Amino acid sequence: MILSDHLLSLRLCLLAATLFLTDATLASAAPPVREPAVAGTFYSADPAVLKKEIDGRLAGAAGSRRKERPVAVMVPHAGHRYSGSVAADSFAQLKGRDIRTVYLIGPAHSAPLPGIALYPHGGWRTPLGVVRIDPQKSRYLLDEKNGIRAQSAPFAGEHSLEVQLPFLQRALGKFTLVPILVGNPTSPAVASLSMHLAAALGGDPHAILIISTDLSHYRDRTTATRLDNRLIDAVTLMAAGDLERLLEKGDAEACGGRPLLIGMAAARGAGATTGSLYRYADSGEGTGDSSRVVGYAAAGFYRTTLTPIRKAALITLARTALAAAVTGNPLPSPPDTDPLLRADGAAFVTLASPDGRLRGCIGQIVPRTSLARSVIDNAAAAALHDSRFPPVTAKELPGLRLEVTILSPLEPVTDPAQIMVGLHGVYLERGDANSVFLPQVPVEQGWDRKSYLEQLAKKAGLPPDAWKKARLWRFTADVFR
């Protein structure tokens, strides 16, 4: 948003602050439908004009539409006259898709919010009609203990979510809404919401997550572009750790930084592995003033697959890294051209002797580096730093078998019946204890599901039945040799 929008938000903040009530009060006082707060300022209040403007922007963005459907999209939230053409590039990806539930997450600008608010029930009106709230799906995300609460008041004057609704109405037609407003949440709240959103998205093929954020604010165009490109690189690589560090140090800016981090974690948990930039622009393109701009980006998060060519490239990297580590030479550099190999990914590298005996296995279940770098580093670590075995020698290299396991994002398990032996690896966590088995382990050992979970608990140093009160995540794996 630019300065005029900012001043309006401040005025709305004063209004919303006077309306900030407790849940108990709101239970009986909240109107069934939230009326629009910024129609006529951030976007047209005239239905015919609004429909024509949005349809025109969506038509103009149709050329950027991808065949595959995104798990989530990122959109700006300034006035439509400033960021609407950029937002349209994200919404054009959704037009005509079978999407029935929209999880809409954005930052709180206009009322103090210590945690995270979920709009509990009723509907939201725009000049194009009323969008109904899905109260059951909203309740699923609640976590009172960690400050994720159902409350209507923080949404009263907020524009970051409202400005997206007319686009959604024209792109999707009929759908239900789960509005999520992020203030200043605790780390447990962020983890809880990310996990529950991931489960909701992963379990519903008709759901989408919309992440509302603008980028740098009131910088000259050169500075804004530099800051925003850093953030966009982290987004397209799904490098949440890098993004968090950039925002903390001020090396990138986003008024919806927390919603973006939550949304990226949720998208990854629902299976997304790469990000894609649709369009980047700034407010100066509309105002003609490049001395003080706001950055806008439209992007999406996608599930991608490893092709045979990519698998061959990773095997070559692993074998080269293995030889280099054992002979004391520099490790290979990861390729910088393939977006999937550059994106954050989790991998294990397993070494075996010619007769099939384990010789080393190192990896991570949570992405910390690019997929290619993960394979390189873990190949070297499996050869030299698996504490169960002596370091691999140069004489062993010709006969060593090498296996690469690429892990899907972790998916929370709400029922042990969701774990399929032979398909899912499992990560267990209880207190400070944790353990993991790759999907191939129970098959090799001949375990059924119960034995699988008991052995997992024992590996963590817990009693065999401790898995019943532990947190479990499942994942699939792409294994190749």
C-alpha positions in Angstrom: 0.0 0.0 0.0 1.1 3.6 -0.5 0.9 6.6 1.9 -2.8 7.4 1.4 -3.7 3.8 2.1 -1.4 3.8 5.1 -3.1 6.8 6.6 -6.5 5.2 6.1 -5.3 2.1 7.9 -4.2 4.2 10.9 -7.7 5.8 11.0 -9.2 2.3 10.8 -6.9 1.1 13.6 -8.4 3.7 16.0 -11.9 2.5 15.1 -11.0 -1.2 15.4 -9.3 -0.7 18.7 -12.5 0.6 20.3 -14.3 -2.5 19.0 -11.8 -5.0 20.4 -13.9 -7.3 22.6 -13.4 -10.7 24.3 -14.7 -13.9 22.7 -17.4 -14.2 25.4 -18.8 -10.8 24.5 -18.5 -11.5 20.7 -20.4 -14.8 21.0 -23.7 -12.9 21.3 -22.8 -9.5 19.8 -21.0 -10.3 16.6 -23.1 -9.7 13.5 -23.6 -12.6 11.2 -21.9 -10.9 8.3 -18.8 -8.7 8.3 -19.5 -5.6 6.2 -16.7 -4.3 3.9 -14.3 -1.9 5.6 -12.3 -0.6 2.6 -14.7 -0.8 -0.3 -14.6 2.6 -2.0 -11.0 3.2 -0.9 -8.8 0.1 -1.6 -11.1 -1.1 -4.3 -14.3 0.1 -6.1 -17.6 0.0 -4.1 -19.5 -0.2 -7.4 -20.2 -3.9 -8.2 -20.3 -3.3 -12.0 -17.0 -1.3 -12.0 -15.3 -3.7 -9.6 -16.3 -6.8 -11.7 -15.1 -5.2 -14.9 -11.8 -4.1 -13.4 -11.0 -7.5 -11.8 -12.1 -9.5 -14.9 -9.8 -7.3 -17.0 -6.9 -7.9 -14.7 -7.5 -11.6 -14.7 -7.7 -11.7 -18.5 -4.4 -9.8 -18.7 -2.7 -12.3 -16.5 -4.0 -15.4 -18.3 -0.8 -15.8 -20.2 1.1 -16.6 -17.1 -1.2 -19.5 -16.1 0.5 -22.8 -15.4 -1.0 -26.2 -16.2 -0.4 -27.6 -12.7 -2.3 -26.3 -9.7 -0.4 -24.6 -6.8 -0.7 -25.7 -3.2 -0.6 -22.0 -2.1 -0.1 -18.6 -3.7 1.4 -15.3 -2.4 -0.4 -12.0 -3.3 0.1 -8.3 -2.5 -2.6 -6.4 -0.6 -2.4 -2.8 -1.4 -5.2 -0.8 -3.1 -6.2 -2.6 -6.4 -5.1 0.4 -8.4 -1.5 -0.1 -7.2 -1.1 -3.9 -6.7 -4.1 -5.3 -8.4 -2.4 -6.2 -11.7 0.3 -8.2 -9.8 -2.3 -9.9 -7.5 -4.1 -11.0 -10.7 -1.2 -13.1 -11.7 -1.7 -15.3 -8.6 -5.4 -15.4 -8.9 -5.3 -16.3 -12.6 -3.6 -19.6 -11.5 -6.8 -20.4 -9.6 -9.5 -19.4 -12.1 -11.7 -22.3 -13.1 -10.1 -24.8 -10.7 -12.2 -27.0 -8.4 -11.4 -25.1 -5.2 -14.1 -25.1 -2.5 -12.2 -23.9 0.6 -9.9 -20.9 0.8 -7.6 -20.4 3.8 -6.7 -16.7 3.7 -3.8 -15.6 5.9 -2.4 -12.1 6.3 -0.9 -9.6 8.8 -2.8 -7.5 11.3 -2.4 -3.8 10.5 -5.3 -2.1 12.1 -5.8 -3.5 15.6 -3.3 -4.8 18.2 -3.1 -8.5 18.1 -0.8 -10.5 20.4 -1.3 -13.8 18.8 -3.4 -15.2 15.9 -7.1 -14.6 15.3 -9.5 -16.9 13.4 -12.8 -15.4 12.2 -15.3 -17.8 13.8 -18.5 -17.8 11.9 -20.9 -16.0 9.6 -19.8 -14.4 6.4 -17.9 -11.5 4.7 -19.6 -9.1 2.4 -18.0 -7.4 -0.6 -19.8 -5.4 -3.3 -20.0 -8.7 -5.2 -21.9 -10.6 -2.5 -21.3 -12.6 0.7 -18.6 -15.2 1.2 -19.5 -17.7 3.9 -17.1 -18.7 6.7 -16.4 -22.4 7.3 -16.7 -22.6 11.1 -15.7 -26.2 11.3 -12.5 -25.8 9.4 -11.7 -22.6 11.4 -12.2 -24.5 14.7 -9.7 -27.2 13.5 -7.0 -24.6 13.5 -7.7 -23.3 17.0 -5.1 -23.6 19.7 -6.2 -21.6 22.7 -3.2 -22.6 24.8 -0.8 -21.0 22.3 -2.8 -17.9 21.5 -4.7 -19.0 18.3 -8.2 -17.9 19.2 -11.6 -17.3 17.5 -12.4 -13.6 17.6 -14.0 -11.2 15.2 -12.9 -7.8 16.4 -9.3 -7.8 15.1 -10.7 -8.2 11.5 -13.1 -5.2 11.8 -11.0 -2.6 9.9 -8.4 -4.9 8.4 -7.7 -4.6 4.7 -5.0 -7.3 4.1 -7.6 -10.0 3.7 -10.6 -8.1 2.5 -8.9 -6.8 -0.7 -8.4 -10.4 -1.9 -12.1 -11.4 -1.7 -13.3 -9.7 -4.9 -10.5 -11.4 -6.8 -11.5 -14.8 -5.3 -15.1 -14.2 -6.0 -14.5 -13.6 -9.7 -11.8 -16.4 -10.0 -13.6 -19.2 -8.1 -17.3 -18.3 -7.9 -18.7 -20.2 -4.9 -16.4 -21.2 -2.0 -16.1 -21.0 1.8 -13.5 -19.0 3.6 -11.3 -19.5 6.6 -9.8 -16.0 7.5 -6.6 -16.0 9.6 -5.0 -12.8 10.9 -1.5 -12.9 12.3 -0.3 -10.4 14.9 2.7 -11.2 17.2 2.5 -14.9 17.8 4.7 -17.1 19.9 6.9 -19.8 18.3 4.6 -22.6 19.5 1.6 -20.8 17.9 3.5 -20.5 14.5 4.4 -24.2 14.7 0.8 -25.2 15.6 -0.8 -23.2 12.9 1.7 -24.3 10.3 1.2 -28.0 11.2 -2.6 -27.8 11.2 -2.7 -25.8 7.9 -0.4 -28.4 6.3 -2.7 -31.2 7.4 -5.8 -29.3 6.2 -4.3 -28.6 2.8 -2.7 -32.0 2.4 -6.0 -33.8 3.2 -8.3 -31.7 1.0 -7.6 -31.6 -2.8 -10.2 -28.8 -3.1 -8.4 -26.4 -0.6 -6.0 -23.5 -1.3 -3.9 -21.2 0.9 -3.7 -17.5 0.0 -0.8 -15.7 1.7 -1.3 -11.9 1.8 1.8 -9.7 2.0 3.4 -6.6 0.5 7.2 -6.4 0.3 9.6 -3.5 0.9 8.0 -0.2 2.0 8.8 3.4 0.9 12.3 2.8 -0.5 13.7 4.1 -3.8 13.2 1.7 -6.6 16.8 0.5 -6.7 16.9 -0.3 -2.9 13.4 -1.9 -3.0 14.4 -4.1 -5.9 17.5 -5.3 -4.2 15.7 -6.1 -0.9 12.8 -7.7 -2.7 14.9 -9.9 -4.9 16.5 -11.4 -1.8 13.1 -12.3 -0.4 11.9 -13.6 -3.8 14.9 -15.9 -4.1 14.2 -17.4 -0.6 10.5 -17.8 -1.6 11.2 -19.6 -4.9 13.7 -21.9 -3.2 11.3 -22.5 -0.3 14.2 -21.6 2.0 12.2 -20.6 5.0 15.3 -20.4 7.2 17.0 -18.0 4.8 13.8 -15.9 4.7 13.5 -15.7 8.4 17.2 -14.6 8.7 16.7 -12.0 6.0 13.7 -10.5 7.7 15.3 -10.5 11.2 18.4 -8.7 9.9 16.5 -6.2 7.8 18.0 -7.5 4.6 14.5 -8.0 3.2 11.1 -6.6 4.1 7.6 -7.9 4.2 4.7 -6.5 6.2 3.3 -10.1 6.0 6.5 -11.7 6.9 5.1 -14.0 9.6 2.1 -15.1 7.5 4.6 -15.8 4.7 6.8 -18.0 6.9 3.7 -19.8 8.3 2.3 -20.2 4.8 5.6 -21.6 3.3 5.9 -24.1 6.2 2.2 -25.2 5.6 2.7 -25.5 1.9 5.8 -27.6 2.4 4.0 -29.8 4.9 1.3 -30.3 2.3 3.8 -31.5 -0.3 5.1 -28.3 -2.0 8.8 -28.5 -2.9 9.4 -25.4 -5.1 8.2 -21.9 -5.5 7.6 -20.0 -8.7 7.5 -16.2 -9.2 4.7 -15.1 -11.5 5.4 -11.3 -11.4 7.2 -8.6 -9.5 6.5 -4.9 -9.6 6.3 -1.8 -7.4 3.8 1.0 -6.7 5.9 3.4 -8.9 4.6 1.6 -12.0 1.2 3.0 -11.2 2.1 6.3 -9.6 5.1 7.3 -11.8 7.1 8.0 -8.6 10.1 5.7 -8.3 11.6 7.5 -5.3 9.4 6.0 -2.7 7.8 2.7 -3.7 6.2 -0.4 -2.2 7.2 -3.8 -3.6 4.6 -6.4 -4.8 5.1 -10.0 -5.8 2.9 -12.8 -7.0 4.2 -16.3 -6.5 3.0 -19.9 -6.1 4.2 -23.1 -4.3 4.1 -26.4 -6.2 4.5 -30.1 -5.8 7.2 -31.3 -8.2 8.7 -34.7 -9.0 12.2 -36.0 -9.6 12.7 -37.0 -13.2 15.1 -39.8 -14.2 17.5 -37.0 -15.4 17.4 -35.3 -12.0 17.9 -38.6 -10.2 20.9 -39.4 -12.4 22.4 -36.0 -11.6 22.0 -36.5 -7.8 23.6 -40.0 -8.0 26.5 -38.4 -9.9 26.8 -35.7 -7.3 26.7 -38.2 -4.4 29.3 -40.5 -6.0 31.6 -37.5 -6.8 31.2 -36.2 -3.3 31.9 -39.6 -1.8 35.2 -40.0 -3.7 36.3 -36.4 -3.0 35.6 -36.8 0.7 37.5 -40.1 1.0 40.5 -38.8 -1.0 40.7 -35.5 0.7 39.7 -33.4 -2.3 37.2 -30.5 -2.4 33.5 -31.4 -2.6 31.7 -30.7 -5.9 29.6 -27.5 -6.2 25.8 -28.0 -6.5 24.3 -27.1 -9.9 22.7 -23.7 -10.1 20.4 -24.2 -13.1 17.7 -26.7 -12.0 15.1 -25.0 -9.7 14.2 -28.3 -7.9 17.8 -29.2 -7.1 18.4 -25.6 -5.9 15.3 -25.6 -3.7 15.5 -26.6 -0.1 15.2 -30.4 0.3 15.9 -33.2 2.7 17.9 -36.3 1.8 19.7 -39.3 3.2 22.7 -41.0 1.6 23.3 -44.7 2.4 26.4 -46.7 1.7 26.7 -50.5 1.6 29.5 -52.9 1.1 29.5 -55.3 -1.9 27.7 -58.0 0.1 25.0 -55.6 1.2 26.1 -54.7 4.7 25.4 -51.2 5.9 28.6 -49.1 5.7 27.2 -45.6 6.6 24.0 -43.6 6.5 23.6 -39.9 7.2 20.8 -37.4 6.4 18.2 -34.9 7.5 14.4 -35.2 7.7 13.9 -31.4 7.7 15.3 -29.3 4.8 18.2 -27.1 5.8 20.0 -26.6 2.5 19.3 -27.0 -1.2 18.5 -30.6 -2.2 21.7 -30.8 -4.2 23.8 -29.6 -1.3 22.0 -32.0 1.1 23.0 -34.9 -1.1 26.6 -33.7 -1.5 27.1 -33.1 2.2 25.4 -36.3 3.4 27.4 -38.5 1.0 30.6 -37.1 2.5 29.3 -37.4 6.0 28.1 -41.0 5.5 31.6 -41.9 4.4 33.5 -40.1 7.1 31.3 -39.2 10.0 28.9 -42.1 10.8 30.0 -42.9 14.3 28.9 -46.5 14.0 31.6 -47.2 11.4 35.3 -46.4 10.7 35.8 -43.9 7.9 35.6 -45.3 4.4 39.0 -45.9 2.7 40.0 -45.2 -0.9 40.3 -49.0 -1.4 36.6 -49.5 -0.7 35.4 -46.9 -3.2 35.1 -49.2 -6.3 32.9 -51.7 -4.5 30.6 -49.5 -2.4 26.9 -49.4 -3.2 25.3 -46.0 -2.9 21.6 -45.2 -2.3 20.0 -41.8 -2.2 16.7 -41.2 -0.4 14.8 -38.0 -1.1 12.2 -37.3 1.6 8.8 -35.7 1.0 7.8 -32.9 3.5 6.7 -34.2 6.9 3.0 -34.7 7.3 1.5 -34.8 10.8 -0.2 -38.1 11.8 -3.5 -37.8 13.6 -4.3 -41.6 13.4 -1.7 -44.4 13.3 -3.9 -46.1 10.7 -2.6 -43.3 8.3 0.8 -45.0 8.4 1.3 -47.5 5.6 4.2 -50.0 6.0 6.3 -49.9 2.9 5.1 -46.5 1.9 5.7 -44.2 4.8 8.7 -43.3 6.9 7.9 -42.1 10.4 9.4 -39.4 12.6 8.6 -39.7 16.4 9.0 -36.9 19.0 8.2 -37.0 22.7 9.8 -34.4 24.9 13.5 -34.3 24.1 13.5 -37.8 22.6 13.1 -38.4 18.9 13.8 -41.0 16.2 13.1 -41.7 12.6 12.9 -44.7 10.2 13.0 -44.5 6.5 10.2 -46.3 4.6 12.4 -49.2 3.6 13.4 -50.1 7.1 10.1 -51.9 8.3 10.0 -53.8 5.0 13.6 -55.0 5.4 12.9 -56.0 9.0 9.5 -57.6 8.4 7.6 -55.4 10.9 3.9 -54.8 10.9 2.6 -51.3 11.8 2.6 -52.0 15.6 6.1 -53.4 15.6 7.3 -50.5 13.4 6.0 -47.9 16.0 7.3 -49.9 18.9 10.8 -50.2 17.4 10.7 -46.5 16.6 9.9 -45.7 20.2 12.7 -48.0 21.4 15.2 -46.3 19.0 14.3 -43.0 20.7 15.2 -44.6 24.1 11.6 -44.8 25.2 9.3 -47.7 26.3 7.8 -49.7 23.3 4.3 -48.2 23.9 5.5 -44.6 24.2 4.5 -44.0 20.5 0.9 -43.8 21.7 1.5 -40.5 23.5 4.2 -39.2 21.1 3.9 -36.8 18.2 4.2 -38.6 14.9 4.9 -37.4 11.4 4.9 -39.5 8.2 6.7 -39.0 4.9 7.3 -40.8 1.7 10.6 -41.2 0.1 12.0 -41.5 -3.4 14.8 -44.1 -3.2 17.3 -44.7 -6.0 20.7 -46.3 -6.4 
